[in-house]
Amino acid sequence: MTEKKKILRALAGETLDTPPIWMMRQAGRYLPEYKATRAEAGDFLSLCYNSELAAEVTLQPIRRYGFDAAILFADILLLPQALGADLWFVTGEGPRLSTIETQADFDKLSGVDGIHETLNPVYETVRILRRELPSETTLIGFAGAPWTVATYMIAGRGTPDQGPAHKLKDENPALFDQVIDLITEGTIDYLSKQIEAGAEVVKLFDSWAGSLKGADFDKYALEPAKKIIAALKAKHPDTPIIAFPRGAGERYVGFAEATGADCVALDDGVTPEWAAKNVQKDGCVQGNLKSSHMVTGGEELVTETRKIVEAFGKGPHIFNLGHGITPDADPENVQLMIDTVRGK
């Protein structure tokens, strides 16, 4: 029965003896079986759009580790592509997109109505996973948050300081607001379809929220999350939503309450002790072991893992990393972390 799934219990506000566990980017390049499937697909985008292979890489870490949740294998930049942006991946360098610098660039985009034609393979992946996953494993769908997706759409690539997006926001706020509104609308439709296909939880990744300060954080991180969550809750009131405003620091406080999120995912820039006192009081938190421990392992991994479990032990908690696992991680260290969390 779904109500017995550990992650759903934590998201409903239950404090469990042992926190449920999954890991951001758990399907990925640190696993030899992922590399083999990626090679079979040919390239990254082909893997994302091949429903059978995307389901296979989603299932691989579940088979290997028995995580409490699987997260759909996809990419936050599939939505921009569905909205009409050109998207390609450069080996060793990452994604590239057509840029938005002017109103004319924005006007070339195709709008929200046609996105599902491009994204249907993603929904099929979700349907396959609901059939194939073990009955105790929760399926998480996801999308990028509007600010983070906008930073890529404006710059045409990832940037260390999100400079091009900040420049457009400051110099042409009317155009920037159009970009944010379009992504917000598209994200609502995209996540809604994932839920209809079988996602039991959805997560909103705002990977670059930390570069927004003051009123900008409110307008471009908090408000779009609130709008997306309200729209999804209106259609799917029983689907829990995790928000991840990475780098938010002090702004993690009250974020769940302000946006309606059922859980706030924490990066490793805040201590678990601080977050337990200031963030967990509003409900479930997720996090927040440093990803580097998956590379270095050893006693420090065990110590830090136990510290996090203990700090969050008096309230609802989902154990996770503070960011995605890196390609240089050792699969053995992942098992050590899981065994430590589960007290083995």
C-alpha positions as CSV (number, residue, x, y, z in Angstrom):
1,M,0.0,0.0,0.0
2,T,1.4,3.4,-0.9
3,E,0.6,4.9,2.5
4,K,3.2,2.6,4.0
5,K,6.0,3.9,1.8
6,K,8.6,5.4,4.1
7,I,9.2,8.6,2.1
8,L,5.5,9.3,1.8
9,R,5.3,8.9,5.6
10,A,8.1,11.3,6.2
11,L,6.6,13.8,3.7
12,A,3.3,13.6,5.6
13,G,5.2,14.8,8.7
14,E,5.9,11.5,10.4
15,T,9.1,11.0,12.5
16,L,10.6,7.6,11.6
17,D,13.1,5.6,13.7
18,T,15.3,5.3,10.6
19,P,15.0,8.0,7.9
20,P,14.2,7.0,4.4
21,I,17.1,7.5,2.0
22,W,17.7,8.3,-1.7
23,M,20.4,10.3,-3.4
24,M,20.4,13.1,-6.0
25,R,21.8,11.9,-9.3
26,Q,21.7,8.4,-8.0
27,A,21.3,7.2,-11.6
28,G,24.5,8.4,-13.1
29,R,28.1,8.3,-14.2
30,Y,29.6,6.8,-11.0
31,L,27.9,3.5,-11.8
32,P,29.5,1.2,-14.4
33,E,26.0,-0.1,-15.4
34,Y,24.9,3.4,-16.2
35,K,27.9,4.0,-18.4
36,A,27.1,0.8,-20.3
37,T,23.5,1.9,-20.9
38,R,24.6,5.4,-21.8
39,A,26.9,3.9,-24.4
40,E,24.0,1.9,-25.8
41,A,21.8,5.0,-26.1
42,G,24.5,6.8,-28.0
43,D,24.4,10.2,-26.3
44,F,22.8,11.9,-23.3
45,L,19.7,13.3,-25.0
46,S,19.0,10.0,-26.7
47,L,19.1,8.4,-23.3
48,C,16.7,10.9,-21.9
49,Y,14.2,10.4,-24.7
50,N,14.5,6.6,-24.9
51,S,11.8,5.6,-22.4
52,E,13.0,2.0,-22.0
53,L,16.7,3.0,-21.4
54,A,15.8,6.0,-19.2
55,A,13.7,3.6,-17.0
56,E,16.6,1.1,-17.0
57,V,19.1,3.7,-15.6
58,T,16.5,4.8,-13.1
59,L,16.1,1.3,-11.8
60,Q,19.9,0.5,-11.7
61,P,20.6,2.1,-8.3
62,I,17.4,0.6,-6.8
63,R,18.6,-2.9,-7.8
64,R,22.1,-2.2,-6.5
65,Y,21.3,-0.3,-3.2
66,G,17.6,-0.6,-2.4
67,F,17.0,3.1,-2.0
68,D,13.6,4.1,-0.6
69,A,12.9,6.2,-3.7
70,A,13.8,6.3,-7.4
71,I,14.0,9.6,-9.2
72,L,13.0,9.8,-12.8
73,F,16.0,10.0,-15.2
74,A,15.6,13.1,-17.3
75,D,17.2,16.6,-17.4
76,I,15.9,20.0,-16.4
77,L,16.7,21.3,-19.9
78,L,14.2,19.1,-21.7
79,L,11.5,21.6,-20.9
80,P,13.3,24.5,-22.6
81,Q,13.7,22.2,-25.6
82,A,10.0,21.4,-25.6
83,L,9.3,25.2,-25.4
84,G,11.3,25.6,-28.7
85,A,14.9,26.3,-27.6
86,D,17.7,24.5,-29.5
87,L,19.4,22.1,-27.1
88,W,22.5,20.0,-27.6
89,F,25.2,18.5,-25.4
90,V,29.0,19.0,-25.9
91,T,30.9,16.0,-24.6
92,G,33.0,16.9,-21.6
93,E,31.5,20.4,-21.4
94,G,27.8,20.0,-20.8
95,P,24.6,21.5,-22.3
96,R,24.3,24.2,-24.9
97,L,21.1,26.1,-25.8
98,S,20.1,28.9,-28.1
99,T,20.2,32.1,-26.1
100,I,17.6,34.7,-25.1
101,E,19.0,38.2,-25.3
102,T,16.2,40.1,-27.0
103,Q,12.4,40.1,-27.4
104,A,12.9,38.6,-30.9
105,D,14.8,35.7,-29.3
106,F,11.9,35.1,-26.9
107,D,9.3,35.4,-29.6
108,K,10.9,32.4,-31.5
109,L,9.9,30.1,-28.6
110,S,6.8,28.1,-29.3
111,G,4.8,28.4,-26.0
112,V,3.4,25.9,-23.6
113,D,0.6,24.3,-25.7
114,G,2.9,22.0,-27.7
115,I,5.3,20.8,-25.0
116,H,3.9,17.4,-24.5
117,E,4.7,16.3,-28.0
118,T,8.4,16.5,-27.1
119,L,8.0,15.4,-23.5
120,N,5.8,12.3,-24.1
121,P,8.8,9.9,-23.8
122,V,9.4,11.2,-20.3
123,Y,5.8,10.4,-19.3
124,E,6.2,6.9,-20.8
125,T,9.4,6.5,-18.7
126,V,7.3,7.3,-15.6
127,R,4.6,4.7,-16.6
128,I,7.3,2.0,-17.1
129,L,8.8,2.8,-13.7
130,R,5.5,2.5,-11.9
131,R,5.1,-1.0,-13.3
132,E,8.7,-2.0,-12.7
133,L,9.7,-0.5,-9.4
134,P,9.4,-2.6,-6.2
135,S,6.2,-1.9,-4.3
136,E,8.0,-0.3,-1.4
137,T,9.9,2.2,-3.6
138,T,8.5,5.7,-4.1
139,L,8.8,7.3,-7.6
140,I,9.9,11.0,-7.7
141,G,9.4,13.2,-10.7
142,F,11.1,16.5,-11.1
143,A,11.6,19.7,-13.0
144,G,14.0,22.7,-12.8
145,A,12.7,25.8,-11.0
146,P,12.0,28.8,-13.3
147,W,15.0,30.9,-12.2
148,T,17.5,28.1,-12.7
149,V,16.0,27.1,-16.0
150,A,16.0,30.7,-17.1
151,T,19.8,31.1,-16.3
152,Y,20.5,28.4,-18.9
153,M,18.0,29.7,-21.5
154,I,19.4,33.2,-21.3
155,A,23.1,32.3,-21.3
156,G,22.8,29.3,-23.5
157,R,24.9,27.3,-21.1
158,G,25.7,27.0,-17.4
159,T,27.7,29.9,-16.0
160,P,29.5,30.2,-12.6
161,D,27.7,33.4,-11.5
162,Q,24.5,33.3,-13.6
163,G,25.7,36.7,-14.9
164,P,23.8,36.8,-18.2
165,A,20.5,36.1,-16.4
166,H,21.2,38.8,-13.7
167,K,22.1,41.2,-16.5
168,L,18.8,40.6,-18.4
169,K,16.8,40.8,-15.2
170,D,18.3,44.1,-14.3
171,E,18.4,45.7,-17.8
172,N,15.2,44.4,-19.3
173,P,12.9,43.2,-16.4
174,A,9.8,43.1,-18.7
175,L,11.5,40.5,-21.0
176,F,12.9,38.6,-18.0
177,D,9.5,38.4,-16.4
178,Q,8.1,36.9,-19.7
179,V,10.8,34.2,-19.6
180,I,10.1,33.4,-15.9
181,D,6.3,33.3,-16.6
182,L,6.6,31.0,-19.6
183,I,8.8,28.6,-17.7
184,T,6.5,28.7,-14.7
185,E,3.5,27.8,-16.8
186,G,5.4,25.1,-18.7
187,T,6.6,23.6,-15.4
188,I,3.1,23.3,-14.0
189,D,1.9,21.4,-17.1
190,Y,5.1,19.2,-17.2
191,L,4.9,18.2,-13.5
192,S,1.2,17.7,-13.7
193,K,1.7,15.2,-16.6
194,Q,4.4,13.4,-14.6
195,I,2.0,13.0,-11.7
196,E,-0.8,11.8,-14.0
197,A,1.7,9.2,-15.5
198,G,2.5,7.9,-12.0
199,A,5.0,10.1,-10.1
200,E,4.1,9.9,-6.4
201,V,6.2,12.9,-5.4
202,V,7.7,15.8,-7.4
203,K,10.7,17.9,-6.7
204,L,11.5,21.4,-7.9
205,F,15.3,21.9,-8.3
206,D,16.4,25.6,-8.0
207,S,20.1,24.9,-8.3
208,W,21.1,28.5,-8.6
209,A,18.7,30.1,-6.1
210,G,21.6,31.1,-3.9
211,S,22.7,33.8,-6.4
212,L,19.4,35.6,-5.8
213,K,19.4,38.1,-3.0
214,G,16.8,40.1,-1.0
215,A,13.7,41.1,-3.1
216,D,15.1,39.1,-6.1
217,F,15.0,35.9,-4.1
218,D,11.4,36.6,-3.2
219,K,10.3,37.5,-6.7
220,Y,12.3,34.8,-8.7
221,A,12.8,31.9,-6.3
222,L,10.0,32.0,-3.8
223,E,7.1,33.3,-5.8
224,P,7.4,31.0,-8.8
225,A,7.8,28.0,-6.5
226,K,4.6,29.2,-4.6
227,K,2.7,29.5,-7.9
228,I,3.8,26.1,-9.2
229,I,3.0,24.4,-5.9
230,A,-0.4,26.0,-5.6
231,A,-1.3,25.0,-9.2
232,L,-0.2,21.4,-8.6
233,K,-1.9,21.1,-5.3
234,A,-5.2,22.4,-6.9
235,K,-5.0,19.5,-9.4
236,H,-3.2,16.9,-7.3
237,P,-3.8,17.7,-3.7
238,D,-2.4,14.4,-2.4
239,T,1.0,14.6,-4.2
240,P,3.8,15.8,-1.9
241,I,6.2,18.4,-3.3
242,I,9.9,18.9,-2.4
243,A,11.5,22.3,-3.0
244,F,15.2,22.7,-3.3
245,P,16.3,26.3,-3.3
246,R,20.1,25.4,-3.2
247,G,22.3,28.0,-1.6
248,A,19.4,29.8,0.1
249,G,21.2,29.9,3.5
250,E,19.1,31.9,5.9
251,R,16.3,32.0,3.4
252,Y,15.6,28.3,4.0
253,V,13.8,29.5,7.1
254,G,10.1,29.7,6.4
255,F,10.5,28.6,2.7
256,A,8.2,25.6,3.1
257,E,5.5,27.7,4.8
258,A,5.8,30.5,2.2
259,T,5.6,28.3,-0.8
260,G,3.4,25.4,0.4
261,A,6.1,22.8,-0.1
262,D,5.8,19.6,1.9
263,C,9.6,19.3,2.3
264,V,12.6,21.5,1.9
265,A,15.8,19.9,0.6
266,L,19.0,21.4,2.1
267,D,22.4,21.8,0.6
268,D,25.5,21.3,2.7
269,G,26.1,25.0,3.2
270,V,23.9,24.9,6.4
271,T,24.6,22.6,9.4
272,P,22.1,20.0,10.3
273,E,21.9,21.3,13.8
274,W,21.0,24.8,12.6
275,A,18.5,23.4,10.1
276,A,16.9,21.1,12.6
277,K,16.2,24.1,14.9
278,N,15.2,26.7,12.2
279,V,13.8,24.7,9.2
280,Q,12.6,21.3,10.4
281,K,10.1,23.0,12.8
282,D,7.9,23.7,9.7
283,G,7.9,20.0,8.5
284,C,10.0,17.5,6.6
285,V,13.5,18.3,5.6
286,Q,15.8,16.4,3.2
287,G,19.6,16.3,3.2
288,N,22.4,17.1,3.6
289,L,25.6,15.1,3.5
290,K,28.5,16.6,1.5
291,S,28.8,14.9,-1.9
292,S,32.6,14.8,-1.4
293,H,32.1,12.0,1.2
294,M,31.0,9.7,-1.6
295,V,34.5,10.1,-3.0
296,T,36.6,10.0,0.1
297,G,34.6,7.5,2.2
298,G,36.1,6.2,5.4
299,E,35.4,7.0,9.0
300,E,34.6,10.7,8.2
301,L,31.7,9.6,6.0
302,V,30.4,7.4,8.8
303,T,30.8,10.2,11.4
304,E,29.1,12.9,9.3
305,T,26.3,10.5,8.3
306,R,25.5,9.7,11.9
307,K,25.7,13.3,12.9
308,I,23.0,14.2,10.3
309,V,20.7,11.3,11.3
310,E,21.0,12.3,14.9
311,A,20.5,16.1,14.3
312,F,17.3,15.5,12.4
313,G,16.1,12.5,14.4
314,K,13.4,14.4,16.3
315,G,11.4,15.3,13.3
316,P,10.5,14.2,9.7
317,H,13.6,13.7,7.7
318,I,14.7,12.1,4.4
319,F,18.4,11.4,4.2
320,N,20.1,12.7,1.1
321,L,23.2,14.5,-0.1
322,G,23.5,18.2,-0.1
323,H,23.8,18.1,-3.9
324,G,24.1,15.5,-6.6
325,I,26.6,12.6,-6.4
326,T,29.7,13.3,-8.6
327,P,31.0,11.0,-11.3
328,D,34.2,10.3,-9.4
329,A,32.3,8.8,-6.4
330,D,33.0,5.3,-5.3
331,P,30.0,3.0,-5.4
332,E,31.3,1.3,-2.2
333,N,31.0,4.5,-0.3
334,V,27.3,4.8,-1.3
335,Q,26.7,1.4,0.3
336,L,28.7,2.5,3.4
337,M,26.4,5.6,3.8
338,I,23.3,3.5,3.4
339,D,24.4,0.9,5.9
340,T,25.3,3.7,8.4
341,V,21.9,5.4,8.0
342,R,20.1,2.1,8.5
343,G,22.3,1.1,11.4
344,K,23.8,-2.0,9.9
